[in-house]
Amino acid sequence: MRGWRRSLSRRPRRMRGWRRSLSRRPRRMRGWRRSLSRRPRRMRGWRRSLSRRPRRMRGWGAGWRLEQKAAENERLAEELEQKAAENERLAEELEQKAAENERLAEELEQKAAENERLAEELEQKAAENERLAEELEQKAAENERLAEELEQKAAENERLAEELEQKAAENERLAEELEQKAAENERLAESLSRRRGGGGGGGE
């Protein structure tokens, strides 16, 4: 897309200059049309002299044929002048068309540059989206790993809670046994004290 775009603005001068050749053609190529309507009077008068001279001067011989030739030449000159005017009009239209084509080529070149810029931006956006997708995938994998670790931690905490509950039950059982032992010891101590007290009175 970039190569053909440069061909519009960098085409050879010999391809671009033909449009200017219509408006800058030499005067010798442009002035022949005006020479029919603006030629000197001494060159135009001979044509009128054939049709407007007195009849006694024209006669019926070669002068009459010469007059017909002059009339034919006049008609052909008018047609030639009309053709030249038509050619000049067509040349102006061609010059306008060439200018329009050049303007459209410039617009096309600008559109191509704009499209190229948008394509580069789109490519950058696609690369950015791909990078973000990779980061998102990495984040998802990290989150999945952390979720697995969290699940393992929850299982570990649940196991520890069960062990703690068992330890608490064991401690409660030991506390009850200790309390029973303490009560038994207290009872034995009282019994021993009573025995010692009774034995001492009998000895006296």
Secondary structure, 3 states (H helix, E strand, C coil): CHHHHHHHHCCCHHHHCHHHHHHCCCHHHHCHHHHHHCCCHHHHHHHHHHHHCCHHHHCCCHHHHHHHHHHHHHHHHHHHHHHHHHHHHHHHHHHHHHHHHHHHHHHHHHHHHHHHHHHHHHHHHHHHHHHHHHHHHHHHHHHHHHHHHHHHHHHHHHHHHHHHHHHHHHHHHHHHHHHHHHHHHHHHHHHHHHHHHHHHHHHC
